[in-house]
C-alpha cells in the first residue's frame, strides 16, 4: 500500500487512518509528524482515531510530541496531551515526563488559556 494513502486529505478522511492502521507499525513511523497534524483539533472527526493510532507508536513518537510541547500552539499542546499522550504506554509517558513538568511549571502565554 502506498503510504500517502495513510495521511488524511481532510478532517473527514477516516479511510486514510484505516489505511494507516492496516499498514501498521513500524511502516508508518515516517508518517508520525504528518499524522500528528490531524490531532490539532479534537472536533475534527479524524482526530480521535488518529490519536488512538499514534498512541501505539511507542517511544518513536517522543521527539514529535516534544516539538509540539515546545511550540507556540497552546491548543495543539492541549489536544496532543489529551488525545495522544494520555493513551500512550507508561514507557512513552515516562520519556515525556520532564517535558510535561516543564510545561506545567512554566506555561507560556499561549498555553491552556494563560
Backbone bond lengths (Angstrom), bond angles and torsions (degrees), N, CA, C in turn:
res aa  C-N    CA-C-N  psi(-1)  N-CA   C-N-CA  omega(-1)  CA-C   N-CA-C  phi
1 X - - - 1.455 - - 1.529 108.90 -
2 X 1.288 116.46 141.88 1.447 121.60 179.51 1.527 109.18 -76.35
3 X 1.326 116.45 129.71 1.464 120.42 -175.72 1.520 113.14 -62.94
4 X 1.331 117.95 -28.89 1.468 118.06 -178.92 1.525 111.81 -64.32
5 X 1.318 117.63 -19.08 1.469 121.20 176.01 1.522 111.67 -76.32
6 X 1.322 116.68 -4.32 1.463 122.31 -179.24 1.527 111.96 -97.41
7 X 1.306 117.82 -0.72 1.461 122.24 179.79 1.529 107.76 -110.46
8 X 1.325 116.88 123.13 1.466 119.13 -178.94 1.529 112.40 -57.96
9 X 1.316 114.54 144.24 1.462 121.29 175.95 1.520 111.00 -89.68
10 X 1.339 116.13 -24.11 1.461 121.67 177.31 1.521 108.05 -156.05
11 X 1.323 116.59 176.24 1.460 121.02 -173.73 1.530 114.57 -69.36
12 X 1.334 116.76 -5.88 1.462 121.34 178.79 1.535 112.55 -106.16
13 X 1.318 117.91 1.40 1.469 122.38 -172.81 1.530 111.82 -81.44
14 X 1.314 115.59 69.97 1.464 121.37 179.11 1.522 111.65 -68.50
15 X 1.327 117.41 -26.48 1.465 120.67 179.29 1.523 110.96 -61.77
16 X 1.321 117.68 -35.08 1.463 120.48 179.03 1.522 110.71 -63.37
17 X 1.322 117.20 -40.22 1.469 120.39 179.29 1.525 110.16 -69.91
18 X 1.321 117.21 -35.71 1.465 119.58 174.30 1.523 110.22 -62.96
19 X 1.330 117.18 -40.42 1.467 121.05 176.70 1.527 110.35 -61.41
20 X 1.319 116.06 -44.60 1.471 120.22 179.88 1.522 110.72 -61.82
21 X 1.323 116.54 -41.95 1.462 120.03 178.45 1.524 110.94 -64.40
22 X 1.325 116.66 -37.78 1.464 120.44 178.13 1.525 111.39 -66.02
23 X 1.324 116.49 -40.99 1.478 120.48 178.11 1.516 109.14 -67.04
24 X 1.335 116.57 -46.00 1.460 122.76 174.77 1.516 115.30 72.75
25 X 1.335 112.58 -178.14 1.457 121.47 178.42 1.513 108.68 -90.14
26 X 1.297 118.02 145.78 1.466 130.95 8.52 1.529 114.33 -89.63
27 X 1.324 118.21 -1.33 1.471 120.75 -173.63 1.522 113.51 -58.74
28 X 1.339 117.80 -34.18 1.460 118.77 -176.35 1.536 114.00 -90.95
29 X 1.312 118.43 3.68 1.467 120.68 179.21 1.533 112.17 -54.32
30 X 1.325 120.35 -40.44 1.472 118.46 178.02 1.535 113.61 -63.17
31 X 1.327 117.57 -15.69 1.463 121.64 -178.64 1.522 113.33 -91.50
32 X 1.321 118.45 -2.52 1.460 120.76 -175.09 1.530 113.36 -53.02
33 X 1.339 119.84 -47.09 1.471 118.48 179.62 1.534 112.49 -61.43
34 X 1.322 116.79 -40.41 1.468 120.60 179.28 1.525 111.38 -66.28
35 X 1.318 116.62 -40.66 1.463 120.56 -179.35 1.527 111.47 -69.67
36 X 1.324 117.04 -35.30 1.463 119.84 179.00 1.528 112.20 -61.99
37 X 1.298 117.68 -26.99 1.467 120.13 177.92 1.527 111.56 -61.60
38 X 1.318 116.83 -23.78 1.463 120.86 -176.96 1.520 113.44 -86.78
39 X 1.336 117.32 6.34 1.468 120.62 172.37 1.531 110.38 -111.72
40 X 1.317 116.85 19.18 1.465 120.75 178.94 1.521 112.09 -71.59
41 X 1.307 117.54 -19.59 1.467 121.28 -179.61 1.524 108.09 -143.85
42 X 1.315 116.50 113.62 1.462 121.54 -177.44 1.522 112.47 -66.20
43 X 1.313 117.75 -13.23 1.461 120.88 178.89 1.526 112.71 -79.15
44 X 1.309 117.35 -15.08 1.458 120.54 178.16 1.531 108.58 -71.55
45 X 1.312 118.40 134.29 1.471 120.40 179.55 1.533 113.25 -56.20
46 X 1.306 117.53 -30.99 1.450 121.48 -176.67 1.536 112.60 -79.67
47 X 1.333 118.18 -15.13 1.466 121.62 -173.03 1.530 113.79 -61.70
48 X 1.320 117.21 -52.21 1.467 119.54 -175.63 1.529 113.59 -64.56
49 X 1.337 119.73 -48.73 1.466 117.54 178.03 1.532 112.71 -64.32
50 X 1.311 116.79 -32.23 1.470 119.87 176.43 1.522 109.64 -65.37
51 X 1.313 116.47 -44.85 1.464 121.05 -179.83 1.533 111.49 -61.65
52 X 1.315 116.77 -41.81 1.471 119.68 178.90 1.520 111.21 -62.70
53 X 1.322 116.06 -37.95 1.462 120.28 176.73 1.530 110.65 -67.86
54 X 1.317 116.70 -44.49 1.466 121.22 -179.10 1.528 112.17 -63.87
55 X 1.304 117.08 -34.12 1.461 120.87 -179.00 1.522 111.90 -63.52
56 X 1.325 116.97 -19.14 1.463 121.55 179.52 1.526 113.01 -90.14
57 X 1.328 116.74 0.13 1.464 120.72 -174.92 1.518 113.13 -66.33
58 X 1.315 117.35 -26.41 1.455 120.02 -176.13 1.514 111.02 81.56
59 X 1.314 116.84 -163.50 1.463 120.88 -174.16 1.528 114.18 -62.93
60 X 1.312 118.16 -14.30 1.465 120.86 178.44 1.529 112.06 -62.45
61 X 1.315 117.27 -21.66 1.463 120.31 -178.51 1.533 112.59 -82.85
62 X 1.318 117.75 -16.44 1.465 122.03 -173.89 1.530 113.52 -53.69
63 X 1.329 120.94 -49.90 1.473 118.09 -178.15 1.526 113.18 -62.15
64 X 1.312 117.20 -31.27 1.466 120.77 -179.60 1.530 111.31 -75.15
65 X 1.321 116.63 -37.44 1.462 120.13 174.72 1.526 109.09 -65.65
66 X 1.322 117.17 -40.83 1.471 120.34 177.64 1.522 111.52 -58.26
67 X 1.315 116.89 -40.64 1.474 120.02 177.83 1.520 110.55 -59.30
68 X 1.315 116.52 -41.76 1.459 120.51 179.03 1.529 110.06 -65.77
69 X 1.337 116.67 -45.62 1.463 121.05 -176.77 1.522 112.80 -65.44
70 X 1.318 117.83 -20.84 1.468 120.53 178.32 1.527 111.85 -103.05
71 X 1.321 116.80 6.71 1.461 120.77 179.37 1.531 110.22 -82.08
72 X 1.313 115.65 178.73 1.462 121.84 176.28 1.527 112.49 -94.89
73 X 1.306 117.43 7.33 1.459 121.83 -175.95 1.535 110.29 -97.46
74 X 1.324 115.46 89.27 1.460 120.94 -177.09 1.511 114.22 -60.14
75 X 1.338 116.77 -38.11 1.468 118.83 179.78 1.524 111.50 -68.64
76 X 1.337 117.62 -38.32 1.460 119.75 178.18 1.521 109.74 -64.26
77 X 1.328 116.29 -40.23 1.467 119.66 176.69 1.524 109.91 -57.77
78 X 1.317 115.25 -47.47 1.462 120.46 -178.67 1.528 111.34 -58.57
79 X 1.336 115.77 -49.23 1.466 118.83 -178.17 1.525 111.94 -69.64
80 X 1.316 117.66 -36.24 1.471 119.86 178.23 1.524 110.50 -61.98
81 X 1.322 115.82 -41.48 1.468 119.62 178.70 1.524 110.14 -68.78
82 X 1.325 115.84 -49.39 1.463 120.23 -175.00 1.527 113.27 -68.47
83 X 1.320 116.64 -39.36 1.462 119.51 -175.27 1.532 113.80 -91.67
84 X 1.326 116.53 -35.90 1.468 119.11 -173.53 1.521 111.67 -105.94
85 X 1.323 117.15 -60.50 1.472 120.92 -171.07 1.524 111.91 -58.01
86 X 1.318 117.27 -43.44 1.473 118.14 -176.63 1.531 112.54 -65.88
87 X 1.331 117.24 -18.17 1.471 120.73 178.70 1.525 112.90 -99.66
88 X 1.326 117.22 -2.58 1.465 121.12 179.57 1.521 110.81 -72.29
89 X 1.298 115.00 165.87 1.461 120.64 177.05 1.531 110.36 -65.16
90 X 1.311 115.91 160.04 1.464 121.11 177.35 1.524 110.18 -56.92
91 X 1.314 116.89 -41.76 1.472 120.76 -179.40 1.528 111.32 -60.27
92 X 1.311 116.52 -45.55 1.463 120.59 -179.75 1.523 110.56 -65.41
93 X 1.328 116.95 -44.76 1.464 119.92 177.96 1.520 110.88 -62.22
94 X 1.313 117.42 -37.12 1.468 121.00 178.14 1.523 111.47 -62.27
95 X 1.331 116.50 -38.96 1.461 119.99 178.43 1.525 111.95 -66.68
96 X 1.318 116.94 -23.37 1.462 121.84 179.79 1.526 113.15 -96.45
97 X 1.318 117.70 -1.80 1.462 121.53 -173.67 1.527 112.36 -55.57
98 X 1.313 118.45 -48.79 1.465 120.34 -178.52 1.527 111.51 -62.03
99 X 1.323 116.87 -37.33 1.464 121.34 178.76 1.528 110.72 -65.87
100 X 1.312 116.13 -40.92 1.463 120.87 -179.62 1.528 111.00 -69.91
101 X 1.325 116.85 -40.10 1.461 120.48 177.27 1.528 109.79 -63.28
102 X 1.320 117.11 -42.23 1.461 121.16 177.68 1.524 111.02 -60.05
103 X 1.300 116.62 -42.72 1.459 121.50 179.97 1.531 110.90 -62.84
104 X 1.320 117.02 -41.93 1.463 121.21 179.88 1.529 110.32 -71.14
105 X 1.312 116.54 -39.07 1.467 121.22 -176.77 1.522 113.43 -72.22
106 X 1.325 116.28 -34.21 1.465 120.10 -175.59 1.527 110.79 -140.94
107 X 1.338 117.14 67.26 1.467 119.02 179.92 1.531 110.79 -68.15
108 X 1.306 115.44 150.33 1.463 120.21 176.27 1.527 109.23 -85.38
109 X 1.307 116.58 176.25 1.470 121.42 178.24 1.530 111.30 -62.00
110 X 1.324 116.97 -26.73 1.464 121.23 -177.18 1.525 113.67 -87.25
111 X 1.310 117.66 -6.36 1.454 121.25 -173.52 1.514 112.98 -89.05
112 X 1.293 115.39 122.95 1.461 123.22 169.66 1.523 113.90 49.43
113 X 1.298 116.06 44.18 1.459 120.84 173.89 1.511 114.49 77.01
114 X 1.311 117.96 15.27 1.470 121.00 178.67 1.501 111.55 -66.70
